[in-house]
């Protein structure tokens, strides 16, 4: 793949202050795209953008809380007004709450569905409208999760199952447009998504992952837990394909990890 396969493209990546979003933004920028990084953590966004610029890439930041209705659509409008177009939208932002459904505050579930599903739809609607007006090819990439297919996946898994269905529906609706929809389902990767886990839940996860001994490679990757850049490479591959090719869905997980 050419290092500048995305030269001239404008990309918006949500949840880009750290983890998967930051890695995806780095990959797209290295491939030649001008990347807009969106998130709530201005310090994290600035650090990510600084790294991209230091490597010779182009990056801008948008500080926004996708937990607010309408914020995602406004962000897309800002990108289009600033750059004149949008070619790639990566819906990566997500909130993860866990716990017994019967005991947790409903507000937690509302937050997850607002960010994980409704903001994704709002951003997609804005990007589709802009891409149609531009009359140029485009890609929408939705970062789902294998939690949507695991039993039990909880309310987080339910929100990601909604992402899967939205992706399928959009793909069907956009068959007549030069807009491809890609759904990526990561398995176990080292991100900060687990920051809302309790200490007991984190320890349980670590106990599970430690059952199979696996020494990390030079980058810190093991056969059980992957790195954000593994997902970023999948995104880069999908959006670098000719527009007549649709990489509809990709399940990406570490080699020895078959159940998370």
C-alpha positions as CSV (number, residue, x, y, z in Angstrom):
1,X,0.0,0.0,0.0
2,X,1.3,3.4,-0.9
3,X,2.3,5.6,2.0
4,X,0.3,8.4,0.5
5,X,-2.7,6.3,-0.5
6,X,-5.0,8.9,1.1
7,X,-3.4,12.1,-0.1
8,X,-5.9,14.9,-0.5
9,X,-8.5,13.1,1.7
10,X,-10.2,14.8,4.6
11,X,-11.0,12.5,7.6
12,X,-12.9,13.0,10.9
13,X,-12.1,10.6,13.7
14,X,-14.3,10.7,16.8
15,X,-12.9,9.7,20.2
16,X,-9.4,10.5,19.0
17,X,-7.7,11.8,22.2
18,X,-6.3,8.4,23.0
19,X,-6.5,4.6,22.3
20,X,-8.1,3.4,19.1
21,X,-9.1,6.8,17.9
22,X,-5.6,8.3,18.3
23,X,-4.0,5.3,16.5
24,X,-6.5,5.5,13.7
25,X,-5.9,9.2,13.2
26,X,-2.1,8.6,13.2
27,X,-2.5,5.9,10.5
28,X,-4.8,8.0,8.3
29,X,-2.5,11.0,8.6
30,X,0.6,8.9,7.7
31,X,-1.2,7.8,4.6
32,X,-1.7,11.4,3.5
33,X,-5.1,12.4,4.9
34,X,-5.7,15.6,6.7
35,X,-7.3,14.4,9.9
36,X,-9.7,16.1,12.3
37,X,-9.5,14.7,15.8
38,X,-12.6,15.0,17.9
39,X,-13.0,14.3,21.6
40,X,-13.7,15.8,25.0
41,X,-10.2,15.7,26.3
42,X,-8.5,18.8,24.8
43,X,-5.1,17.9,26.3
44,X,-5.2,14.5,24.8
45,X,-6.3,15.7,21.4
46,X,-3.6,18.3,21.4
47,X,-1.0,15.6,22.2
48,X,-2.3,13.4,19.4
49,X,-2.3,16.2,16.9
50,X,1.2,17.3,17.9
51,X,2.5,13.8,17.2
52,X,0.9,13.7,13.8
53,X,2.3,17.1,12.9
54,X,5.8,16.2,14.2
55,X,5.7,13.3,11.8
56,X,4.9,15.5,8.9
57,X,1.1,15.0,8.8
58,X,-1.8,17.4,8.9
59,X,-4.1,17.4,12.0
60,X,-6.7,19.7,13.5
61,X,-8.7,19.2,16.7
62,X,-12.4,19.6,17.6
63,X,-13.3,19.6,21.3
64,X,-16.8,18.4,21.6
65,X,-19.0,16.2,23.9
66,X,-20.9,13.7,21.8
67,X,-23.0,13.0,24.9
68,X,-24.9,16.1,23.9
69,X,-27.6,15.6,21.3
70,X,-26.7,17.2,18.0
71,X,-23.0,17.7,18.7
72,X,-21.9,15.1,16.2
73,X,-23.7,16.7,13.4
74,X,-22.3,20.1,14.3
75,X,-18.8,18.6,14.2
76,X,-19.3,17.3,10.7
77,X,-20.5,20.7,9.6
78,X,-17.4,22.3,11.1
79,X,-15.1,20.0,9.2
80,X,-16.9,20.6,5.9
81,X,-16.9,24.4,6.4
82,X,-13.2,24.4,7.3
83,X,-11.8,21.9,4.8
84,X,-14.5,22.2,2.1
85,X,-15.4,18.5,2.2
86,X,-15.3,15.3,4.1
87,X,-14.1,12.0,2.6
88,X,-13.7,9.7,5.6
89,X,-15.7,9.5,8.8
90,X,-14.6,7.1,11.5
91,X,-17.2,6.7,14.2
92,X,-15.0,5.5,17.0
93,X,-16.1,7.3,20.2
94,X,-17.7,5.1,22.8
95,X,-18.7,4.9,26.4
96,X,-18.5,1.7,28.4
97,X,-20.4,1.1,31.6
98,X,-20.8,-2.4,33.1
99,X,-22.8,-3.9,35.9
100,X,-26.1,-5.6,36.5
101,X,-28.8,-4.1,34.4
102,X,-31.3,-4.4,37.2
103,X,-29.1,-2.4,39.6
104,X,-27.4,0.3,37.6
105,X,-28.7,3.8,37.1
106,X,-30.6,4.2,33.7
107,X,-28.6,7.3,33.1
108,X,-25.6,5.1,32.4
109,X,-27.4,3.3,29.7
110,X,-28.7,6.6,28.2
111,X,-25.1,7.9,28.0
112,X,-23.9,4.7,26.2
113,X,-26.7,4.8,23.6
114,X,-26.3,8.6,23.0
115,X,-22.5,8.3,22.3
116,X,-22.3,4.8,20.9
117,X,-25.4,4.8,18.7
118,X,-27.2,8.2,18.3
119,X,-24.1,10.3,17.9
120,X,-22.8,7.8,15.3
121,X,-26.1,8.2,13.4
122,X,-26.0,12.0,13.6
123,X,-22.4,12.1,12.3
124,X,-23.2,9.6,9.5
125,X,-26.2,11.6,8.4
126,X,-24.1,14.8,8.2
127,X,-21.3,13.0,6.3
128,X,-23.6,11.4,3.9
129,X,-25.3,14.7,3.1
130,X,-21.9,16.3,2.5
131,X,-20.6,13.5,0.4
132,X,-23.7,13.5,-1.8
133,X,-23.4,17.2,-2.3
134,X,-19.7,17.0,-3.1
135,X,-20.4,14.1,-5.6
136,X,-17.1,12.5,-4.5
137,X,-16.5,9.0,-3.1
138,X,-16.5,8.5,0.6
139,X,-16.1,6.0,3.4
140,X,-17.9,5.7,6.8
141,X,-16.2,3.4,9.3
142,X,-18.1,2.3,12.4
143,X,-16.1,0.8,15.2
144,X,-18.3,-1.8,16.8
145,X,-17.2,-4.5,19.2
146,X,-17.3,-8.3,19.6
147,X,-19.3,-7.5,22.7
148,X,-22.2,-7.3,20.3
149,X,-21.9,-11.1,19.7
150,X,-20.7,-12.3,23.1
151,X,-23.1,-13.8,25.6
152,X,-23.7,-11.9,27.8
153,X,-22.7,-8.6,26.3
154,X,-24.7,-6.4,28.6
155,X,-26.1,-3.0,27.7
156,X,-22.7,-2.1,26.1
157,X,-23.0,-5.1,23.9
158,X,-26.6,-4.1,23.0
159,X,-25.4,-0.7,22.0
160,X,-22.8,-2.2,19.7
161,X,-25.3,-4.6,18.3
162,X,-27.3,-1.5,17.3
163,X,-24.1,-0.2,15.6
164,X,-23.9,-3.5,13.6
165,X,-27.5,-3.1,12.5
166,X,-27.2,0.6,11.6
167,X,-24.1,-0.3,9.5
168,X,-26.0,-2.9,7.7
169,X,-28.9,-0.6,7.0
170,X,-26.7,2.3,5.8
171,X,-24.8,-0.1,3.6
172,X,-28.0,-1.1,1.9
173,X,-29.3,2.5,1.6
174,X,-26.0,3.7,0.0
175,X,-25.6,1.0,-2.6
176,X,-26.5,3.6,-5.3
177,X,-24.0,6.1,-3.9
178,X,-20.2,6.1,-4.0
179,X,-20.2,5.8,-0.2
180,X,-19.0,2.7,1.4
181,X,-19.9,1.7,5.0
182,X,-17.4,-0.5,6.9
183,X,-18.1,-2.1,10.2
184,X,-15.1,-3.2,12.3
185,X,-15.5,-5.4,15.4
186,X,-12.4,-5.4,17.6
187,X,-11.7,-8.1,20.2
188,X,-9.4,-7.6,23.1
189,X,-7.2,-4.6,22.6
190,X,-5.2,-2.4,25.0
191,X,-7.3,0.8,25.2
192,X,-8.7,3.0,28.0
193,X,-12.2,1.7,27.4
194,X,-12.1,-0.2,30.7
195,X,-11.6,3.0,32.7
196,X,-15.2,2.6,34.0
197,X,-14.6,-1.0,35.2
198,X,-14.5,-1.7,38.9
199,X,-11.3,-3.0,40.4
200,X,-12.9,-6.4,40.8
201,X,-13.9,-6.4,37.1
202,X,-10.4,-5.3,36.0
203,X,-8.8,-8.1,38.1
204,X,-11.2,-10.6,36.6
205,X,-10.3,-9.6,33.1
206,X,-6.6,-9.8,33.9
207,X,-7.0,-13.2,35.4
208,X,-8.7,-14.4,32.3
209,X,-6.0,-13.0,30.0
210,X,-3.2,-14.5,32.1
211,X,-4.4,-18.1,31.7
212,X,-2.4,-18.5,28.6
213,X,1.3,-17.5,29.0
214,X,2.4,-15.2,26.2
215,X,5.4,-13.0,26.1
216,X,4.9,-9.5,24.5
217,X,6.8,-8.6,21.4
218,X,8.9,-5.5,21.0
219,X,5.7,-3.3,20.6
220,X,4.0,-4.9,23.6
221,X,1.6,-7.0,21.5
222,X,0.7,-10.6,22.7
223,X,-1.4,-13.3,21.1
224,X,-4.0,-12.5,23.7
225,X,-4.2,-8.7,23.7
226,X,-3.6,-6.5,20.6
227,X,-2.6,-2.9,20.2
228,X,-4.7,0.0,19.0
229,X,-2.5,0.2,15.8
230,X,-3.8,-3.3,14.8
231,X,-7.3,-1.8,14.5
232,X,-5.9,1.4,12.8
233,X,-4.2,-0.7,10.1
234,X,-7.6,-2.4,9.5
235,X,-9.2,1.0,9.1
236,X,-6.5,2.2,6.7
237,X,-6.8,-0.9,4.6
238,X,-10.6,-0.6,4.3
239,X,-10.6,3.1,3.3
240,X,-7.8,2.7,0.8
241,X,-9.7,0.3,-1.4
242,X,-11.2,1.4,-4.7
243,X,-14.7,2.8,-4.2
244,X,-16.2,-0.1,-6.2
245,X,-14.9,-2.5,-3.4
246,X,-16.7,-2.6,-0.1
247,X,-14.9,-4.1,2.9
248,X,-18.3,-4.5,4.6
249,X,-17.2,-6.0,7.9
250,X,-13.9,-7.0,9.6
251,X,-13.6,-8.9,12.9
252,X,-10.1,-8.1,14.3
253,X,-8.8,-9.9,17.3
254,X,-5.5,-11.3,18.7
255,X,-4.5,-14.7,17.3
256,X,-5.0,-16.8,20.5
257,X,-8.0,-14.8,21.7
258,X,-11.1,-16.6,20.4
259,X,-13.7,-15.5,23.0
260,X,-13.1,-11.8,23.8
